[in-house]
Amino acid sequence: DSYFKIASLLKELDKKDESTQMLQTLLKSKPDCLEATQLLGEILCEQERFKEAANVYQEALKYHSAEYDLYYSLGIVFTRLNDFSQAKEMYEKAATLNHKLTGAYYNLGQICFIEGDWEEAEKYFEKCLYDDELEAMSYYSLAKIYMIKGLKEKAITFINKAIEIEPSLLKKAS
């Protein structure tokens, strides 16, 4: 407990290398410490050490296989590593474990959009339409899909909904 508290304090003081060392030491003696895993993964991601973060999260899954946050974090890591296949798998697992995790659906939609799978992207973005944080961007993303599909009127309806919710999207949309 004290190692974790000190590591957290070191992170807050922007001494991330020292914090990383403490967390790695802690996880050697207590590999099932979820808080330490999450903090270490977060620090490694901030330092763009994504492969190391993936290893940390994957090791933690041995002890916490039902922890949707670990799968979600792995999805982010694999997205940053441009391993979209693995990222999709992790986001899907996270969403399966917590159907309210709309961020996973949104990220799945983004990956499908990048891959040109408009139908799948549309399905995932629709699942985010009632999330206060993601609703505007989901409408915006759906509008882009409808423009690509040639459904101009539907695209206009959705972009207007996005702008109504988040006026700053007007500049982005134009």
N, C-alpha and C positions, 0 to 999 in steps of 0.2 A: 504494500500500500504506500509506503513512504517513497519507494523508488518511482512509482507512478506519479505521485504528487510532485516530486522533485523534477521529474522529466517534463511534466506539464508546465511547471514554473519556468524551467529552462526554455521551453518553446515560446512561452509568452515573452521572455526576455530576449528572444531572437537568437538563442544559442542552440540552434537546431542540431548541430553536429554532436554536441554534448548530450542533448536530449535523446538523440538517436542511439547513442552508445548506451545510455542508461536503459532505454526501452529494450534494446537487444539483449542486454544482460538480464533484465527482468524476464523476458520471454524464454531465455535459456533455462531458467530455473522454474518458471511458471508459464509453460507454452499455451495454456488454456485461458490466459488473462485477456479477455475480449477488449477491455478498455485500452490496454497497452498496444494490442494489435491495431486497433482503429487509429490511435494517435500516431503510432509509428508509420502506418500506411499513409496517413494524411501528410505527415512531414516529408516522407519520401516523394509523394506526389508533388508537393510544393517545390521540391528540389528537382523535379522532373526526372526522378530515378524510378521510372515506371516498372521496369523489370523487377527491381528489388521489391517494390510495393506489391506487385503481383505475387511474388514468392511469399511475402508476409501474409497476405490475405488467403492464399491457397493453403498455407500451413494452418491457419486458424480454422479453416473449414473442416479440418480433421476433428476438431473439438466442438465446433458450432455449425454443424451442417444445415441447421434450420434457420440460420441468422440471415435474413434477407438483406440487411445492410452490407454484409460481406460480399454477397453476390452483386449488389448494386455498385459497390466500390470497385470490384473487379471489372464490372462492365465499363466503368469510367476509365480504368487503367488500360484495358484492352482497346478502348476507343482511341485513347491517346497514343497507343502503340500501332494504330491503324490495323488492328486485327479485328475486323468487324464481325467475322464469323464467331469468334470467341466472345466478343462484346455482346452480340445478340443472345448468345446462349446464357450469359450471366444475367442480362436484363430480364430475359424470359423467366429464369429461375427466381429472380427477385420478385417479379410480378406475380408469379405463381404462389410464392410464400406470403405475399402481402398484396392482395388485389387493389388496395388503396394506394399503392405506390405508383402514382401516375407519372412520376419522373422517369421511371423505367419504361413506361409505354411511350412517353415523349421521345426518349432517346432511341428506342426501337424504331419509331417513326422517322427520326432523323437519319438513321442508318439505312432504312429502306429507301428513303428519298434519295440519298447519295447513290445507292445502288440502282436507282431507276425503277424500283418496284412500287409504282404509284398506288396500286390497290392495297398492298400491305401497309404502306405509309399512311394512307387515308384511314384505314381501320384503327391503327394505333393512335393517330392524332384525335380521332373521334372519341376515344376513351379518355382524353384529357380535357374535354370541353367544359367540364363542370368543376375543374380545379382552379381555385382563385388565382394561384400563381402562374398556371400554365395556359389558362383559357385563351388569352389574347394571342399568344404565340401559336397556339394550336389552330385558331381560326386563320391566322396569317399563313401558316404552313399549308392548311387545306386550300386556301385561296391560290397559293402557288401551284398546287397539284391541279386544281380545276383550270387554271390558265394553261398549263401544259396539256391537259386533256382537251382543250378547246371549249370548255364550258364557261364562257365569258360571264354570263349573267350570274351564275352560281359563284364564280370567283369574286365578282363585285359585291355580292351579298356578304360573303364571308370576310372580305377585306374591310368592308364597312363595319361589321361586327367587331373585328379586331381593333379597329381605330376607335370605335365607340368605347371599348373597354380600356384601351391603352392609347391615348392620343399621340404619343410619341412615335407610334408606328406609321403615322401619316408620312413622315419624312422618309422612312425606310421603304414604304410602299411606293412612293413616287419615284 
